Amino acid sequence: MLDRESSFADAQVIETLQKRFVPLALDVWYEERREDAAGELFRKVVYQREGLEPGRTTQGFYAFAPDGKLLQGWNHRGVDRLKEHLKKALDDYEPPKAAALTGVADARFDRTLPDGARIVDVHARITKADWPEPKDGYERVMQAATSSDHLWIVREEIAALGAGTFPTSLATRIARFHCIDNTRGEPPLWEIAEVQRAEIKIEPDPKRAGTAGVAKLAALSAVEGTISLRSADGERGYDARVGGSVEIKDGALTKFDLAIRGDFFGSGEYTRNAPPGKFTLAIVFTLADAVDTADGDQAARVPPQGARWLDDYLGKVNGRQ
C-alpha cells in the first residue's frame, strides 16, 4: 500500500505498467514454500537477482520474461529509480517461446473462500500520533498510509449473527488477526494468550425487530464492544472500542460495518518506526462486493494475511502451526 501511494502513484509509471507489462502481486510467504510449477517459476526468477542469497528476503520488484528470465530485480523504492528499472527491462526484453505452467497446484497453500462465507474489506490507519517531522516524501507517505486486508466470516458465524449473537470465534479472529498496525509493513499477529478481552455483542434495533422472536430478529442490529490486547513481553498493545452495525436479510449477510478505534503502542520487527508512545489506530470493516460475478470485486479474492495459518485463522486450532 505504501508503494501505491509513492512509486506507483506516478502517472507515467502507471501508464507504462498498464501498456507494456503484465502487473502481478504475490505474497512471497506462499511462493517460497509451494512445491509446484508456480513456486518453481518464482524461485527461478528471484534467485537471479544480484546479491540475493538463501536466507535473505525475496520481497522486492521483478521484471521478467514468461520463460522466467529475469530482466530487472530490485528491492528499493523511488519513482525515478523505478522508471530506470522499467526502461532497462524493456530495452533488454526479447520475446521468448511460449511458456506455460503445468502440473497440479500445491494444495497446502490453497486459500479458497469457504462455502457460504463472506468477505469483508479491512482498512487501518493511524489517525493521531506524535510523529517526528518527516525527512522526505516517503516518510510523509508512510505516516499517512492506509492498509488493506480482508476478513472472512464463515457460514456458521453468519447464522449466529442472524440469531442475534456475535460469535466468539469471529470476535477473536477480528482481535487476533485484524487489530494490528499493518500501516507500514508486515505486522506481528496476536497469539490467543495475548487476547485479554474480545467482547463484541449485538443490540437489535427495536424499530426493525418485528414480533416473531428470533426468526424475525432485527434485520439491522447495532454492534458494540471492547478489545484489549497485550504482547507477551508487554512491549505492544491495543485498547479499543468497537461500534457499528450488521444486517441480515433472509439469512444472508447484507451489511457488516464496524469501526474499531483506540490506543495502540509498540511495533514489530517489520513495522518499525512506529510513532512514539501511544497513538490512535482506527480500523474499519465493510462488506466486500460479491466476487462470483464478472463485475464483482476481484481484488477481494486476495486471502486474509492471517489465513497463511488457515486452521488457526478459522479457529480450528489455537496457535500457528
N, C-alpha and C positions, 0 to 999 in steps of 0.2 A: 504494500500500500504506500510505503514511503516513496518507492520508485515511481508510482503512478502520479504522485504529486510533485516529483522532481524531474528525473531523467526522462520519463515517459509523458511529461506534460508539454513537451516541446512540439509544436505543430509540424515541423519538418521531420522529426523523428517518427511521429505518428504516421505521417504520410508514407515515409519510407517503409516502415514495418507493414503497413496495410497493403502496399502495392508491390513490394519487392521480396517480402519474406512471408513465411507461414508462422505466425507467432504461436508459441506453446509455453504454458506454465506448468511446472511439475513440482511435486513435493519430493525432494531428494530422499527423505526418510524411506519412502516406498521403493524408489527406483534403485537405491543402493542394495536393497535386500531381496528384491524379487528375482526368482530364478526362472526366467522365461526370455523370449526374444526381445521384449521391450526393455527389460533390465540389462540384457547383454548389450543392446544398442546404446543405452545410456552410459554404461561404464566404458564402452569403446570410445564414445565421444569425449567424456570429461577427462579421461586419463591421457588424452593427447595434449591437454593444456599444460603449458610450460610451468614447471615447478610444482605441479600437483602430484603429491605422493600419497600412498595409503595412510590413513590416519588424519589427513587434513580434510577440511570441509570441502564438499563438492558443490556447495552453493555458489552461484555466480551466473554469468551470462555466456551463452554458447551459440555461435552461428555455425551451422554445419550442413553438409550436403545430405541428401536422402540415403546415401550409402554409408553414412557415419563418418565421413572425412571432416575433421574439424577445420573450419576456416578462421575463426577467431574465438578465443576464450579468455574471459577476464572476470575479476571479482572486485571491481571498484566502481564508483558512481561519478556522475557528472555528465552534463549534456554534451559538452564539446568532445570529451573522450569517447562517449558513446557514438557520436557521429563518425568519429575517426574509425572506430572498430567496424561499424556497419559498412562504411565505404570500402575499407580494406577487404572485408568479407566478400562484397560484391565484385571487387576487382579480381579476387583470386578464384572466384567460382567458375567451375567448368561442369556443365550438366553431366551427371553420371548415368549409367544404365539404370533402368527402373529397379527399385529395391522394395521388397515387401516383408513385413514381419509375419512369420509363420509359427505354427505350433500352438499349444494350449497356454492360456494365461495362468500365472501363478495364483491359484485360488486363495492362498493365505492372505493375500493383500487385496482381495475384492472387498470394496466398501460400497455395496449397493443398498439403497434405502430399503429398510424392512417393509414388507407388505403392510399396507394400512397406515404407515407412518406419514407424518407431515414435516416439512422443512420450515425452519424459522431463520430469517436473516438476523445476524447479531452484529452490532457495531459498538465499539467502545472508543471513548475519547477522554482525555484529561481536560477538565473544564476549568479548573482553578488550581494554580500551583505557583510557588515562588521560584520560577525558572530563572537561571542566570541569563544574562544578556547573550543572545545567540552570536556566535563568532562568524557565522556565514549563512548563506541561504539555505544550505542543507539542514543545519541545526534549527533554523527557523521553521522549516517544514516538519522536522521531527517533533518539535514541541507542539505543533498543531495537528498532528497526524490522527486519522481515524482508522481503526482496524476493521477487519471484516472476517466473519466466521459464520458457521451455520450450527443451529441446534436441531437435533432430531427428537421428535415426540412420537412415541410408538403407539400402536393401536389401543393397547390396554390403558395407557395414560389418557388418551382422548376420551375413552369411555368413562374413566374416573372423573375427568373434568365435566363431562356431561351429567354426571351424577352429583355434582356439586362439591367434589373433593379435589384438592390439588395434591396429586400423588407424591409421596415421599421420594420415590425414585426420580421423578422429574425435578423436584426441588434440589435434591442432592446433585444431580447432573448439572444443573444450572450453576450451583455453587462451586463445584469442583472444577468444571471444565470451561466455564464461561465468565466467572467472576475473576478475570485475570487481566493484568495490564499487558496487552499484546500490541500496544501502540507503537513500539519501537523495535520489536524483534520477536523472537520465539520465546514465549514465557514458560516458566515452570508451572506445571499444573498442581492442583492441591490433592494431597492424599486424603483418604477417608478420615484418618485420625486428626487431620488439621481442620476439619469442619466442626467448629464449635456450635454453630447454630445455622440451620437452614429451614426456617419455618415460614411457609407460604400458605395462605388459606384463601378460600373463595367466599365472598359475601354476595349472595344472589340479589339482584336488583328487584325489590318488591313491586316496582311499577311494571315489570315484564314477567313476573313469576308465574302467572296462571294459577290454577286452583286444583290441579290433579296430582299433587305430590311430586315425587322425583321425576316421573315421566314428563311432567310439564314444568320442570325447574327453569329458572330464568334463562332465556336464550343468551342474554348478555349479563355477565356477572363481574363484579369488581374483584380485584385481586390485591392483596396486601401482605406484607411480611417483612422479615428481618433476616439478614445473613451476616454471620461473623466467622472470619477465617484467620488462622494463625499458623505460620510455618513452625515446624518442629523446633527450629533454633530461635524463634521469636523475632527474626530479622525482617519478616514480611507479614503483612496482614491487611485485612479489609473488613470494615464495619459499614453496613449499608442497609438502606430501606428499600423495599420493593413495592411498587404500585402499578396498577394497570387494569386491564380487562380482558376477558376471554368470551368468545361467543360460540355456541354450539347450535347448529340447525340440523334437524333430522339426523342426529348422531354424528354429523361431520363438524370438524373444527373449521370455523369460518373466520375467526379473528383471534389473534394472540398478540396483544400489545402489552409489553412490560417495559418498565423503566427501573433500573437499579442505580442508585446514586449514594455515594458515601466516601469515607476517608480510607485511602489506600496508603501504605508506606512500604518501602523496600523495593528491591529489584532482583533480577535473576542473572545468571551467567551471560545470557544472550539478550537481556533487556537492561543493559547498563545505562548510566546517565539519567536515572530517574530524578524527578525533582527532589530537592532536599526536604526531609521531614514528611509530614502528611500532606497529601494532595487529593483533590476531588476527582474521582473516577466515575464517569457515567456510562452506563451500558443500556442499549435499547434493543428490544426484540420485536420483530414484526413478521407476520406470516408471509412466507415467500410465495411468489406466483407458482402455479402448477408447472411441473417440469415434463408432464407426459403429453404435452401438445406441441405442435410445431412452433407456435408463437409463445411458448412458455419460457420461464426464466432458466435458460440452460446453465447459467453460472451457478445456480443453486445446486447443481449436481455435484459440485465440489464437496466432499465429505467434511464433517467437523474435524478440526485439528485433533481433538481428543479421541476421535474414532480410530486413530492409529492403534490404540489398545481397545479393540471393539467391545469385547466382553465387559471390560471394566466400564467403558463409556455407557453401555446399556444396562449397567447394574447387575450383571451376572456374576461378577467377582468383585472383591474389594481390594484391589491393588493391581497395578500394571504388571503384565507378565512379559 
